[in-house]
Amino acid sequence: MDIALSLRLISKIMRADKNDSQNILVSKFKKSLFGPAEFLSSTDYWIKRYESGGNSGSGSYGVLAQYKAEIINQFVIRNKLSTVIEFGCGDGFN
């Protein structure tokens, strides 16, 4: 790849639209070029994650979510709990 093409590619990546359908690939490519972004706060992390097309993670969907639900439900039954309080966190997919 020649230098001019590399510079054009990097320029495009640096000004990529957050709503671009290829944003996830662009984000991954930015990380491979420049390393991970500095962690500022949990709020900042989640805002950026959702803006780039991410979600709450694999533990909130499918078999992993089912597994977590089964563990919690078994705990409630085994300990004969009549009340459970959930302190919501994340995006509610769980």
N, C-alpha and C positions, 0 to 999 in steps of 0.2 A: 504494500500500500504506500503510495507516495505521500509526501509531507502535506501537500495542499489538500488532498482528499482527507487525510487524517484530521487536519485542522477544521475542515468543513464539517466533518462528522462530529467532532468534539463541540464545535459551535452549535450545531443543531441539538445535540444532547443537552447542553447547558441551558438552552432556552425552550426546552420541550414543554408543551402545554400540559398542565396537570390533567386535563380532560381527554388527552390523546388516548386513543384505544391501544396504542403500543406503549403506554406509560410504564407498565410493569416491566417490560423488557428494557426500556430506557433506564429505569431505576436500577435494575440489576447491572446493566452495563456501566452506569455511573459508579456504582459500588466497586465493580471490578477495576475501574480506572483510578478512582480516587479514594477507595476504602469506605468504610461505613461512616455515616454522618455522626457528628458529635451528639451524644445523648444529653438533652437539655432537661427534660422532665417527662413524666409519664403521660401527661396531657399532650405534650408536643409529639411524643412517640405515636400515640394513638391517632391523633389528627393526621399526621403524615402517613400513617399506615392505611387509613381509610381513604385518604385523598389519592393514594397511589393504587387503589383497587384491592387492597388487602381486606381481610376480615378478622374475626376474633380468634382465629386459629383452629387447628385440626381437632383440638380437644372439645370444641363446641359443636361439632357436627358428627353425624354418622356413628360408627361403631365406638369411637372413643367417648362421645357424649353419652351413648347408651351405657357403656361400661361405668362411667362416673355415676350416672343415675342409679344403676343397680347397686353399686357400693353404698351410696348414701341411703337408698331405700332399705337395704339389708340392715344397715346400722340402726335406722329408725325402728324397724321391726324388732331386731334383736334386743334393743335397749328399751322397748316398750314406751317410746316417746309419743306424747300426744300433741306436742306443739313443736314446730320447727320454724325458726326465723331465718330468712334468707337476706343477707346483706348484699344487695345487687351490686354487681361490678361487671364491667365489660359492656357488650352491646345487647345482652339479653338472649343470645342464641346459646342456650344451654339446657 
